[in-house]
Amino acid sequence: MLKNGGLAFMALSGAALMIWGVGIINPADNQPVPQNGMGGPSEPPLSSFQPLEPMDLAQSLVKSPNFKAISQELKGPVAPEGSGPKKMVIARGQTFYEALQARNVGHEDIMSVVKACKSFRNLKTVRAGEVFRLEVNEDGGLEALGFDLDEESYTTWVRKGDTYERIDGNYPVERRLKAISGTINNSLYASLQKLDAPLALAPKMNDILGWDLDFNRDLRKGDTFSILYDEVYKEGKRVRTGSVLSVEIINRGKARQAFQFTSADGRQHYYDADGNNLQKQLMRAPLEYSRVSSKFSNRRFHPVLKRWMPHHGVDYAAPVGTPVRAGGDGVVVARTRKKGNGRYIQIRHTNAEYETYYLHLSRYAKDLKVGSKVDQGQIIGYVGATGYATGPHLDYRVKRNGRFVNPRSLKLPAAAPVGQDLMASFESQAQVYLSVLQELELDGESVVIPPLMVAELADWDGPLVSAVELPAGIRLD
């Protein structure tokens, strides 16, 4: 809740722009190039590629030119008769083969799609209740098979000759700007849980302030936190936590603050109140992620290979198509594919002591190749689920002097501060964010923030701060 029933907005000089707390995923053609919450312009939606509608395959690219609507009676628990895709739910004790066979799909097509999908997932081990989308022609030919990867992403396997081609896509979502403030009693997680706030805020705060504040050892009972962030909604339901715009933790009476700001290179970073960059020379998390799905470990049970083995990286779960950024300045030394890694990129960084790896990508950034020089925060690829992956995520790995290390526990020098030519603009924006945090009621309910008036430079684009746009659909090559 807000103190005194509202926000005390400040009168600021400069050009006033609206930052909207809700952003629809597909911007109009005349809108600016969108950005990801970690900084840097993302690739605009492909004008020649329309987003796939998972339950309307007949109107999408997955429709075969010679497709004919189903006219015969279908067997099993499927959607009502009619043209277009059908929903198939795996019944108890039913195999994938039996479910398709009940819908008159031929043996050869079933085995062909199982084989095509094998490197991605094993369709021979489906579970009761799993949902698939089918498009079958009147001769029993399987034209397309689709299923969800998570609440925001889906994939469709489309007939291409004697095999099937994979096409990934994202559902449309909206973003809502929210804020909350609380007291730490037992732990940060427990405090968030008590406030019914997203637990994903804890690692996100750690990503931003954790370089200088040890969240495991330094936090004390009675410390307080306030955070301004956005949430991603699909069809009115919250599906994940988005980016953080500002955060303040008062630890033992000392305020530690961070404000997101677009630097001179057009990328977004987090700075303290004096304009010092809180980000170090290597990023802990080079993308906007939903959660840490697997930690750095010397012994982890592999979900695909089904055996214990080292996992020398951090898995960040995120929707297919989420931009992945270079963890630091450097040169691309590998842009290739391996069986387990899927599509991946390796970067050797400027000081040659560090190398970073980005695994399971859906595709690479345009024009990126071996030998390309990249800057920290530059988009190098997009989240996928290629290789040994059970769902869309980024496996982020860091090597120091030839040995893998935990990217979330590195101690590194700081990146560049806010330039003097942007300092006045930064201070104005930081003051607005701080006024929002200070107006929050401690231990109150989370608040949906209305549009904020922000004074910035004339060429600064407010909506980019609060609305993170993802490519609506990605066709794999």
C-alpha positions as CSV (number, residue, x, y, z in Angstrom):
1,M,0.0,0.0,0.0
2,L,1.0,3.6,-0.4
3,K,1.5,6.2,2.4
4,N,-1.2,8.9,2.5
5,G,-3.1,7.1,-0.2
6,G,-0.9,8.1,-3.1
7,L,2.5,8.8,-4.6
8,A,4.2,12.1,-4.0
9,F,5.4,12.8,-7.5
10,M,8.1,15.5,-7.9
11,A,8.1,18.5,-10.2
12,L,11.0,17.9,-12.5
13,S,12.5,19.9,-15.3
14,G,13.1,18.5,-18.8
15,A,10.9,16.6,-21.2
16,A,8.2,14.6,-19.3
17,L,7.5,11.2,-20.7
18,M,5.1,8.5,-19.6
19,I,6.4,5.1,-18.4
20,W,3.6,2.7,-18.7
21,G,3.4,-0.2,-16.3
22,V,1.6,-2.4,-18.9
23,G,3.2,-3.2,-22.2
24,I,1.7,-5.5,-24.9
25,I,4.2,-7.8,-26.4
26,N,3.7,-6.9,-30.1
27,P,4.3,-3.1,-30.5
28,A,3.0,-1.1,-33.5
29,D,5.4,-0.7,-36.4
30,N,6.0,3.0,-35.5
31,Q,7.1,2.2,-31.9
32,P,10.8,2.2,-31.1
33,V,13.0,-0.9,-31.0
34,P,12.2,-2.6,-27.6
35,Q,14.8,-3.4,-25.0
36,N,15.3,-6.2,-22.5
37,G,15.5,-5.4,-18.8
38,M,19.2,-6.2,-18.6
39,G,20.1,-3.6,-21.3
40,G,20.4,-3.2,-25.0
41,P,18.0,-3.1,-27.9
42,S,16.4,-6.4,-28.7
43,E,15.7,-7.6,-32.3
44,P,12.5,-6.1,-33.6
45,P,9.7,-8.6,-34.4
46,L,10.1,-10.1,-37.9
47,S,7.7,-8.3,-40.2
48,S,7.7,-11.2,-42.6
49,F,6.9,-13.8,-39.9
50,Q,3.5,-13.6,-38.2
51,P,3.2,-15.0,-34.6
52,L,2.0,-18.5,-34.5
53,E,-1.4,-19.0,-32.7
54,P,-1.0,-22.4,-31.0
55,M,-4.7,-23.2,-31.1
56,D,-5.2,-21.8,-34.6
57,L,-2.7,-23.7,-36.7
58,A,-4.9,-23.5,-39.8
59,Q,-4.2,-19.8,-39.9
60,S,-0.5,-20.0,-39.3
61,L,2.6,-21.0,-41.1
62,V,2.3,-24.6,-40.0
63,K,-0.6,-25.2,-42.4
64,S,0.4,-27.4,-45.3
65,P,-0.6,-26.1,-48.8
66,N,-2.5,-29.4,-49.5
67,F,-4.2,-29.6,-46.1
68,K,-7.8,-30.6,-46.0
69,A,-10.0,-30.3,-42.9
70,I,-10.9,-33.4,-40.9
71,S,-14.3,-34.7,-41.9
72,Q,-14.4,-38.1,-40.3
73,E,-15.3,-38.9,-36.7
74,L,-12.3,-38.8,-34.4
75,K,-11.8,-41.2,-31.6
76,G,-10.7,-40.4,-28.1
77,P,-10.9,-37.3,-25.9
78,V,-10.4,-34.6,-28.4
79,A,-12.0,-31.2,-29.2
80,P,-15.3,-31.1,-31.1
81,E,-15.4,-31.8,-34.8
82,G,-14.5,-29.0,-37.2
83,S,-11.6,-27.8,-39.3
84,G,-8.3,-26.7,-37.8
85,P,-6.2,-28.1,-35.0
86,K,-7.4,-30.5,-32.3
87,K,-6.4,-30.8,-28.7
88,M,-5.2,-34.3,-27.7
89,V,-5.0,-35.2,-24.0
90,I,-3.1,-38.3,-23.0
91,A,-5.4,-40.6,-21.1
92,R,-4.3,-42.7,-18.1
93,G,-2.3,-45.7,-19.2
94,Q,-2.2,-44.4,-22.8
95,T,1.0,-44.1,-24.9
96,F,1.7,-41.4,-27.3
97,Y,1.5,-43.9,-30.2
98,E,-1.9,-45.1,-29.0
99,A,-3.2,-41.6,-28.6
100,L,-2.3,-40.7,-32.2
101,Q,-3.4,-44.0,-33.5
102,A,-6.8,-43.4,-32.0
103,R,-7.1,-40.3,-34.1
104,N,-6.3,-42.3,-37.3
105,V,-2.7,-41.1,-37.7
106,G,-0.7,-43.6,-39.6
107,H,2.2,-45.6,-38.3
108,E,4.9,-44.0,-40.5
109,D,3.8,-40.4,-39.5
110,I,3.9,-41.3,-35.8
111,M,7.3,-42.8,-36.0
112,S,8.6,-39.9,-38.1
113,V,7.5,-37.2,-35.7
114,V,8.8,-39.2,-32.7
115,K,12.2,-39.5,-34.5
116,A,12.2,-35.8,-35.4
117,C,11.5,-34.8,-31.9
118,K,13.9,-37.3,-30.3
119,S,16.7,-34.8,-29.8
120,F,14.3,-32.4,-28.0
121,R,12.2,-34.8,-26.0
122,N,11.3,-38.4,-25.8
123,L,7.6,-38.8,-26.9
124,K,7.7,-42.5,-25.9
125,T,7.5,-41.4,-22.2
126,V,4.5,-39.1,-22.1
127,R,2.4,-38.7,-18.9
128,A,-1.4,-38.9,-18.4
129,G,-2.9,-35.4,-18.7
130,E,-0.3,-34.0,-21.1
131,V,-1.8,-31.9,-23.8
132,F,-0.8,-31.8,-27.5
133,R,-2.2,-30.0,-30.5
134,L,-2.7,-31.8,-33.7
135,E,-3.5,-31.1,-37.3
136,V,-4.5,-34.2,-39.2
137,N,-5.7,-34.4,-42.8
138,E,-8.6,-36.6,-44.0
139,D,-6.2,-39.4,-45.0
140,G,-4.8,-39.6,-41.5
141,G,-1.6,-37.7,-42.4
142,L,-0.1,-35.7,-39.4
143,E,0.4,-32.2,-40.7
144,A,1.5,-30.6,-37.4
145,L,2.1,-31.5,-33.7
146,G,2.4,-28.8,-31.1
147,F,2.7,-28.5,-27.3
148,D,3.6,-25.9,-24.7
149,L,7.1,-25.5,-23.3
150,D,6.0,-23.3,-20.5
151,E,3.2,-20.8,-19.9
152,E,4.7,-18.3,-22.4
153,S,6.3,-20.5,-25.0
154,Y,5.3,-23.3,-27.3
155,T,6.7,-25.4,-30.1
156,T,5.2,-26.9,-33.2
157,W,6.6,-29.7,-35.4
158,V,5.4,-29.1,-39.0
159,R,5.5,-31.6,-41.9
160,K,8.3,-31.0,-44.3
161,G,8.5,-33.9,-46.8
162,D,9.1,-37.1,-44.9
163,T,10.1,-35.4,-41.7
164,Y,9.0,-32.6,-39.4
165,E,10.5,-29.1,-38.9
166,R,10.4,-27.4,-35.5
167,I,8.9,-23.9,-35.1
168,D,8.9,-22.1,-31.7
169,G,6.8,-19.2,-30.6
170,N,5.5,-17.1,-27.7
171,Y,2.1,-16.3,-26.5
172,P,1.2,-12.5,-26.2
173,V,1.7,-11.1,-22.7
174,E,1.3,-7.8,-20.9
175,R,3.4,-6.2,-18.2
176,R,2.2,-4.5,-15.1
177,L,4.4,-2.2,-12.9
178,K,4.2,-3.0,-9.2
179,A,6.0,-2.1,-6.0
180,I,6.3,-3.6,-2.4
181,S,8.1,-2.9,0.8
182,G,8.8,-5.2,3.7
183,T,10.8,-6.1,6.8
184,I,13.2,-9.0,7.0
185,N,12.6,-11.1,10.1
186,N,13.8,-14.7,9.4
187,S,15.0,-14.4,5.8
188,L,14.3,-12.4,2.6
189,Y,12.4,-15.3,1.1
190,A,10.2,-15.7,4.2
191,S,9.4,-12.0,4.2
192,L,8.4,-12.1,0.5
193,Q,6.3,-15.1,1.1
194,K,4.6,-13.5,4.0
195,L,3.7,-10.5,1.8
196,D,2.5,-12.8,-1.0
197,A,5.2,-11.3,-3.3
198,P,7.0,-13.2,-6.0
199,L,9.9,-15.2,-4.5
200,A,11.8,-14.6,-7.7
201,L,12.4,-11.1,-6.5
202,A,15.0,-12.4,-4.0
203,P,17.6,-13.7,-6.6
204,K,16.9,-10.6,-8.8
205,M,17.8,-8.3,-5.9
206,N,20.8,-10.5,-5.3
207,D,21.8,-10.1,-8.9
208,I,21.7,-6.3,-8.6
209,L,23.1,-5.6,-5.1
210,G,24.8,-8.9,-4.3
211,W,28.2,-7.8,-5.6
212,D,28.6,-5.6,-2.5
213,L,26.1,-7.1,-0.1
214,D,26.2,-10.8,0.9
215,F,22.6,-11.8,1.0
216,N,23.4,-15.0,2.9
217,R,25.6,-13.4,5.7
218,D,24.9,-9.7,5.9
219,L,21.1,-9.4,6.1
220,R,19.8,-9.0,9.6
221,K,16.5,-9.1,11.4
222,G,14.9,-5.7,11.1
223,D,16.5,-4.8,7.8
224,T,14.0,-3.5,5.3
225,F,13.6,-3.7,1.5
226,S,11.5,-1.8,-1.1
227,I,11.4,-2.7,-4.8
228,L,9.8,-1.4,-8.0
229,Y,9.4,-4.1,-10.6
230,D,7.1,-5.4,-13.4
231,E,5.1,-8.6,-13.6
232,V,4.2,-10.6,-16.8
233,Y,0.6,-11.5,-17.3
234,K,-1.0,-13.9,-19.8
235,E,-4.8,-13.7,-20.2
236,G,-5.1,-11.9,-16.9
237,K,-3.0,-14.5,-15.0
238,R,0.5,-13.7,-13.6
239,V,3.0,-16.1,-15.1
240,R,6.3,-14.6,-14.0
241,T,8.3,-11.7,-12.5
242,G,9.9,-9.3,-15.1
243,S,12.6,-6.7,-14.7
244,V,13.5,-4.6,-11.6
245,L,13.4,-0.8,-12.1
246,S,14.7,0.1,-8.7
247,V,15.4,-1.4,-5.3
248,E,16.5,-0.2,-1.8
249,I,17.7,-2.4,1.1
250,I,18.4,-0.8,4.4
251,N,20.9,-3.0,6.1
252,R,22.0,-2.2,9.6
253,G,20.8,1.4,9.1
254,K,22.7,1.8,5.8
255,A,20.7,2.3,2.6
256,R,21.8,0.4,-0.5
257,Q,20.0,1.5,-3.6
258,A,20.0,0.6,-7.3
259,F,18.3,2.3,-10.2
260,Q,17.9,1.0,-13.7
261,F,19.1,3.6,-16.3
262,T,19.9,3.6,-20.0
263,S,23.5,4.5,-20.5
264,A,25.2,6.3,-23.4
265,D,25.6,3.0,-25.3
266,G,21.8,2.6,-25.4
267,R,21.9,-0.3,-22.9
268,Q,20.4,-0.5,-19.4
269,H,22.5,-0.9,-16.3
270,Y,21.9,-0.6,-12.6
271,Y,23.6,2.3,-10.7
272,D,23.7,3.5,-7.1
273,A,22.5,7.0,-6.2
274,D,25.9,8.5,-7.1
275,G,25.9,7.0,-10.6
276,N,28.4,4.2,-9.9
277,N,27.7,1.1,-11.9
278,L,26.6,-1.8,-9.7
279,Q,27.3,-4.2,-12.5
280,K,30.7,-5.8,-12.7
281,Q,32.9,-6.6,-15.7
282,L,31.0,-9.9,-16.1
283,M,27.2,-10.3,-15.7
284,R,25.9,-12.8,-13.2
285,A,22.7,-13.2,-15.3
286,P,23.0,-12.1,-18.9
287,L,19.2,-12.2,-19.5
288,E,15.9,-11.4,-17.9
289,Y,15.0,-14.8,-16.4
290,S,12.0,-16.3,-14.6
291,R,13.9,-18.3,-12.0
292,V,17.2,-20.1,-11.3
293,S,16.2,-23.6,-12.3
294,S,19.5,-25.3,-11.6
295,K,22.5,-24.1,-9.6
296,F,26.3,-24.6,-10.1
297,S,27.2,-28.0,-8.7
298,N,29.8,-30.7,-8.9
299,R,27.2,-33.3,-8.5
300,R,23.7,-33.0,-10.0
301,F,21.2,-35.6,-11.3
302,H,20.9,-34.8,-15.0
303,P,17.2,-34.6,-16.0
304,V,17.8,-36.0,-19.5
305,L,20.7,-38.4,-19.1
306,K,19.3,-39.7,-15.8
307,R,22.7,-39.9,-14.0
308,W,24.7,-37.9,-11.5
309,M,27.3,-35.6,-13.0
310,P,28.8,-32.1,-12.6
311,H,26.8,-29.1,-13.7
312,H,29.3,-26.3,-14.1
313,G,26.9,-23.6,-14.9
314,V,23.7,-21.8,-13.7
315,D,20.4,-22.6,-15.5
316,Y,18.2,-19.6,-15.9
317,A,14.6,-20.5,-16.9
318,A,13.1,-18.1,-19.4
319,P,10.6,-18.1,-22.3
320,V,11.8,-19.1,-25.8
321,G,13.0,-16.0,-27.6
322,T,14.2,-14.1,-24.5
323,P,17.3,-12.1,-25.6
324,V,20.6,-13.4,-24.3
325,R,23.4,-10.9,-23.8
326,A,27.2,-11.0,-23.8
327,G,28.3,-11.2,-20.1
328,G,31.2,-8.9,-20.8
329,D,33.4,-7.3,-23.6
330,G,35.2,-9.9,-25.7
331,V,35.4,-11.9,-28.9
332,V,33.3,-14.8,-30.1
333,V,35.5,-17.9,-30.3
334,A,32.7,-20.5,-30.9
335,R,29.2,-20.3,-32.5
336,T,28.2,-23.8,-33.2
337,R,26.2,-26.8,-32.1
338,K,26.9,-29.9,-30.0
339,K,24.7,-32.8,-29.1
340,G,24.3,-31.9,-25.4
341,N,24.9,-28.1,-25.6
342,G,22.6,-27.6,-28.5
343,R,23.2,-24.2,-30.1
344,Y,25.8,-22.4,-28.0
345,I,28.2,-19.5,-28.0
346,Q,31.6,-19.1,-26.4
347,I,33.2,-15.7,-25.7
348,R,36.8,-15.0,-24.7
349,H,36.8,-11.8,-22.7
350,T,39.1,-8.8,-23.0
351,N,41.5,-9.7,-20.2
352,A,41.8,-13.3,-21.6
353,E,41.4,-14.6,-18.0
354,Y,37.7,-15.3,-18.4
355,E,35.5,-17.1,-20.9
356,T,31.7,-17.4,-20.9
357,Y,29.5,-20.0,-22.5
358,Y,25.8,-19.7,-23.4
359,L,24.0,-23.1,-24.0
360,H,20.7,-24.3,-25.5
361,L,20.0,-21.3,-27.6
362,S,17.2,-21.3,-30.1
363,R,19.2,-19.2,-32.5
364,Y,22.0,-16.7,-32.8
365,A,21.9,-12.9,-33.2
366,K,22.0,-11.7,-36.8
367,D,25.5,-11.2,-38.2
368,L,27.2,-12.8,-35.1
369,K,30.0,-15.1,-36.2
370,V,33.3,-16.4,-34.9
371,G,35.7,-13.5,-34.6
372,S,32.9,-10.9,-33.9
373,K,33.8,-8.4,-31.2
374,V,31.0,-8.0,-28.6
375,D,30.3,-5.5,-25.9
376,Q,28.8,-6.3,-22.5
377,G,25.0,-6.3,-22.8
378,Q,25.0,-6.8,-26.5
379,I,22.4,-9.4,-27.8
380,I,24.2,-12.5,-29.0
381,G,21.3,-15.0,-29.1
382,Y,17.9,-16.1,-27.9
383,V,16.8,-18.6,-25.2
384,G,15.8,-22.0,-26.5
385,A,15.7,-25.7,-25.5
386,T,18.2,-27.2,-28.0
387,G,20.5,-30.1,-27.0
388,Y,19.9,-31.9,-23.7
389,A,17.1,-29.7,-22.3
390,T,13.7,-30.5,-20.8
391,G,12.5,-26.9,-21.3
392,P,13.6,-23.4,-22.4
393,H,16.4,-22.0,-20.4
394,L,20.0,-20.6,-20.6
395,D,22.8,-22.6,-19.2
396,Y,25.4,-19.9,-18.4
397,R,28.9,-20.9,-17.7
398,V,32.1,-19.0,-16.8
399,K,35.7,-20.2,-17.0
400,R,38.5,-18.5,-15.1
401,N,42.0,-19.5,-16.2
402,G,40.6,-22.6,-17.8
403,R,38.5,-23.8,-14.9
404,F,34.8,-23.4,-14.5
405,V,33.6,-21.2,-11.6
406,N,30.2,-20.2,-10.3
407,P,29.1,-17.0,-12.1
408,R,27.0,-16.0,-9.1
409,S,29.9,-15.8,-6.7
410,L,32.6,-14.0,-8.7
411,K,34.4,-10.9,-7.3
412,L,35.1,-8.5,-10.1
413,P,35.9,-4.8,-10.7
414,A,32.9,-2.5,-11.5
415,A,31.9,-1.5,-15.0
416,A,31.8,2.2,-16.1
417,P,29.7,4.7,-14.2
418,V,27.1,7.1,-15.6
419,G,28.7,9.6,-18.0
420,Q,28.8,13.2,-16.9
421,D,26.7,14.2,-19.9
422,L,23.9,12.0,-18.6
423,M,24.3,12.6,-14.9
424,A,21.5,15.2,-14.6
425,S,19.1,12.9,-16.5
426,F,20.0,10.0,-14.3
427,E,19.6,11.9,-11.1
428,S,16.1,13.0,-12.1
429,Q,15.0,9.5,-13.0
430,A,16.6,8.0,-9.8
431,Q,14.8,10.6,-7.7
432,V,11.4,9.7,-9.2
433,Y,12.1,6.0,-8.6
434,L,13.2,6.7,-5.0
435,S,10.1,8.8,-4.3
436,V,8.0,5.8,-5.3
437,L,9.9,3.5,-3.0
438,Q,9.7,5.9,-0.1
439,E,6.0,6.3,-0.4
440,L,5.4,2.5,0.0
441,E,3.8,1.4,3.3
442,L,6.2,-1.0,5.1
443,D,4.9,-4.6,5.2
444,G,1.8,-3.5,3.2
445,E,0.3,-5.1,0.1
446,S,2.0,-4.8,-3.2
447,V,0.8,-1.8,-5.2
448,V,0.0,-1.5,-8.9
449,I,1.9,1.6,-10.0
450,P,0.1,4.1,-12.3
451,P,2.0,5.8,-15.1
452,L,5.0,7.8,-13.8
453,M,6.0,11.2,-15.0
454,V,9.7,11.1,-15.7
455,A,11.9,13.9,-16.8
456,E,14.6,12.8,-19.3
457,L,16.4,13.8,-22.3
458,A,14.3,14.5,-25.4
459,D,15.6,11.4,-27.2
460,W,15.1,9.1,-24.2
461,D,12.3,6.6,-24.6
462,G,10.4,6.0,-21.4
463,P,8.4,2.9,-22.4
464,L,11.7,1.0,-22.9
465,V,12.4,1.0,-19.2
466,S,9.2,-0.7,-18.1
467,A,8.2,-2.8,-21.1
468,V,10.5,-5.6,-22.1
469,E,9.6,-6.9,-25.6
470,L,10.4,-10.4,-26.8
471,P,10.2,-11.7,-30.4
472,A,6.7,-13.0,-31.0
473,G,7.9,-16.1,-32.8
474,I,11.1,-17.7,-33.9
475,R,11.6,-20.0,-36.8
476,L,14.7,-22.2,-36.3
477,D,17.1,-22.6,-39.1
